[in-house]
Amino acid sequence: MNRAKRTEIFTRLRAANPHPTTELRYASPFELLIAVILSAQATDKSVNKATETLFAIANTPRAMFALGEAGLSEHIRTIGLFNTKTRNILKTCALLLEHHQGQVPRERAALEALPGVGRKTANVILNTAFGEPTIAVDTHIFRVANRTRLAPGKTPLAVEKQLLRLVPQEFLKDAHHWLILHGRYSCTARRPRCTDCCIADLCEFPDRASPTAPSLVKDSGDQPPHQTL
């Protein structure tokens, strides 16, 4: 995989989707933070369903903290690990009020100090809420980067560093969204849709013509996968 191939890959992904963004629904950095915390080991669809009613009554740290455990958990109980997420969100709200005037911080260290927020979540916030050129390597991006040989690595952090180094600067801010959407809808884990893939001729995945393909371990939020393709 060389620079010319990488440039062409992102040129095509941009042409197919000029303005990519997250599928989580949010109206503020705080709403995005809560949605991303909830999305660990959960689908965006399930998170959006829960936050639709939650954000209608509590879309600030103060209002959400005032719900308490019983009130908050009632809104998110359909989401996996909701008890742990409830406690983390309430602690996060308290810290935002105590140390950040109720605002979501823009610094990585401050974000990662919040309960329920790891490097991946911090990268999503920095990129999607604040426009920073970061890449949050989830299971989809990890899979795409390794399969295509775009930025191979044995851990999410290794892949992240490779992508930040190798993705041409003009594509870096939106690369996160292009790659996650490509992994979600085209380069899927069990049956990648190679025949309909807009970058198939650039991909270096040796089994791309096969009807099935190796899959990664199950996504585990901010926990790294333990194997590569």
PyMOL commands that set and color helices and strands:
alter all, ss='L'
color gray80, all
select helices_A, chain A and resi 3-16+29-39+44-57+61-76+82-99+108-112+119-129+139-148+156-166+169-185+194-196+200-202
alter helices_A, ss='H'
color red, helices_A
deselect
rebuild
show_as cartoon
